[in-house]
Amino acid sequence: MQLRPSYTTNTLASESPADAISRHMRWQIGLALAGILLLASLLGYSSYSVTTVLVPATGGVFREGVAGNPRFLNPLLCEANAVDQDLCSLIYRGLTKINKQGRVTPDLAQDWTVTDGVIYTFRLREDQFWHDGQRVTADDVLFTVGILQDPNVMGLPDLTVLWRTVTVEKLNDFTVRFILSEPYTPFLDYTAMGLLPRHIYAGVPAVELASGTLNTNPIGAGPMAVERVAADHIRLQPHPFYNGARPYLTALEFHFYPDHPSLLAAFIADEIDGVSTVLPTDIPLAERRDDLQLLSTVQAGYLSVVFNLNNPNAPFFQEKAVRQALYHAIDRKALVEEVVAGQGIVAHGLFLPENWAYNPNLTEYEYNLRQAAQLLDSAGWTDSNGDGVRDKDGRPLQFLLHTNDDPQQQALIERLAQDWQRIGVRAAPTPVTFAGLVNDLLVPRRFDAALVTWETPGDPDPYPLWHSSQAEGGGANYAGWRNEEADEIMEKARSITNEEERRQLYWRFQEIFAEEAPALVLYYPVYTYGVSTRVHNVQIGSINSPAERFADFADWYIVTRRVPANQAAALAPPTPPGAVR
């Protein structure tokens, strides 16, 4: 028996083929819509359950305002101009660099050895390149030093005098040897000088390279290369062959302004993102801005009042008690807080606390008017005629106090004069031009007392400023201080390489200097940098000079993107082999 299907009466029985197809398509569309809704729900749930973070992304241009214009984009000449220092620190590199502790660390050099205190052998890194892609070699080192050794080169005494006593040898393409005529430990500081590429400048006479600007197309090995030079700005781009961390930012522009007060105004007008130097007078306004972050660090240097110990018009400076009394009479804490808006750290010695040679146990001249008065009384300085000025043997305790005509420097000497007036000492604030201060007063030793700022990066060797041999001629011992024990310490310390032995010698030197007080060290200056809050991860750390503020420029960023937190590390821009981000 054959079985047949049994049909019941319903709408499908009479459905046409076209209607069946249409019904089937509607069913598929419905399923697809349901799937989409389900997927959307899952994604929505995921957006609430997966944490996302903002990470740096490549892009953005950082615009910085600087006071002045570049003069010499030349590593041999850049030290005289702050804008040149900024640019040269980014465009050029030396064999070494100097950290805030006063120690020399490798840069283009991989390492070095010192033999018998006079032979320095450097091994260059073999993976370092100039901006045009050519490899940095020992030939470039010999070429740069050769410029300074050329007898026709004049005008660079600080460099040429030393380098002309050094024998330079190429051992192979990446090894050079320097042979000194005698032990001189601070020699390593000189190896931080920026190098020039031989293949670019070999045809230029040394005398031109030692005096030329190189401004049109400077080629170096630094992390940034010159992209464009204009009258009002210069644009740098990341060095395409740099074997280090590559910046997130695509360019760095320096915009030139006539003076420092113009910089904050330019920032407010949204012309720049960075204020290269925030003046103490601008600190209150800068602190009130929500769109400006301020970063500060202590500079390697100090301000001090230098006494002319050999001036017959002010013989009282030869008396240690007078110098110590003047020290105790200065309210240095108030001076820093009120005159320079807190942009300083009260100093008790020549060396910064970060320096490896700093002695933390020095005599501290605290503000103490009673002790100052007692010192002067004991030395025979009293106000015999009631005119408010102490005197002895008919000579009043009064003198001229010079400094340069910078408004802040003037305010400082006026405040010092007020402090000293309280103990019966009359100092006449006398500002002059910077050139006049140096050339007419300090160098010829025609001054009573002067407020001077010293920059002290690198090796702590105090010989150039305080050895008795530097008290005459072109030396910088303007005070004319002579101390036999201190001289012996300075001579020995610069001729040995053992750091611990040198430390012990310099500790004793600092004790002698603090006791003798041939100069009154006031404070270490603080450098303050202003950066827009739209620029992230800006840190300037511990630096020797403002030019070093871009040491971590590769980590700065403006552009961001949002990614899942667990992917943040993997999505970071790649870092070249051997580099650290």
URVEN-V857386 format. One record per residue. D_FIRST is the distance of its C-alpha to the first C-alpha in whole Angstrom. Layout:
d_first
D_FIRST
D_FIRST
This chain:
d_first
0
4
6
10
13
15
19
22
25
27
30
28
26
28
30
31
31
35
35
32
35
38
36
35
39
40
38
40
43
43
42
45
48
47
47
51
52
51
53
56
56
56
59
61
60
61
65
66
65
66
70
72
75
78
79
81
80
82
84
87
91
94
97
100
103
106
110
112
111
110
113
113
109
111
110
114
115
113
114
117
114
111
109
110
109
106
104
106
104
101
102
104
103
106
106
106
106
107
106
107
108
111
109
108
104
102
101
101
103
100
103
107
110
113
116
119
119
120
117
113
111
107
104
102
98
97
94
96
96
99
97
97
95
98
98
101
103
106
108
107
109
112
112
112
115
117
117
119
121
122
126
126
123
125
124
122
125
122
120
122
125
122
120
123
124
121
120
116
115
111
110
107
104
103
106
110
113
115
119
121
125
125
123
121
118
117
117
113
113
114
111
109
110
108
108
108
106
108
106
106
110
111
113
115
118
118
121
118
115
118
119
116
113
110
108
107
104
105
103
102
100
99
96
96
97
99
97
99
103
104
107
106
103
102
98
97
93
92
93
90
91
92
91
91
89
88
88
86
88
88
92
95
98
102
103
107
109
113
113
111
112
110
106
105
106
104
101
101
101
98
99
99
96
99
103
104
107
107
111
112
113
110
108
108
107
104
103
102
100
96
95
97
97
101
101
104
105
109
111
112
116
119
121
125
128
130
134
137
138
141
142
146
145
143
144
143
139
141
141
138
138
138
135
133
135
133
130
130
131
128
125
122
119
120
121
118
116
118
119
116
114
113
112
114
114
117
119
121
121
121
117
114
112
109
112
112
116
116
118
117
120
122
125
124
126
125
126
130
133
135
134
135
138
139
139
141
144
144
144
147
145
146
147
151
152
149
147
144
144
145
147
149
153
153
149
146
143
141
140
137
134
132
128
126
126
122
122
120
123
126
124
124
128
129
127
129
132
132
131
134
136
135
137
140
139
139
136
136
133
133
130
131
128
126
128
131
130
130
132
135
135
133
133
137
137
139
137
138
134
131
127
125
121
120
117
116
113
113
115
117
120
123
126
126
126
129
130
134
134
132
135
136
136
132
131
129
131
132
134
136
135
136
135
136
133
131
132
131
128
126
128
126
123
122
123
121
117
116
114
116
119
119
118
121
123
122
122
125
126
124
126
129
128
127
131
133
131
132
129
127
124
122
118
115
114
110
108
106
103
101
97
95
92
90
90
89
90
93
96
99
100
103
105
108
109
107
106
103
101
99
98
95
94
91
89
90
87
87
83
80
76
74
72
70
72
71
71
75
76
74
74
78
80
80
83
85
85
88
89
88
87
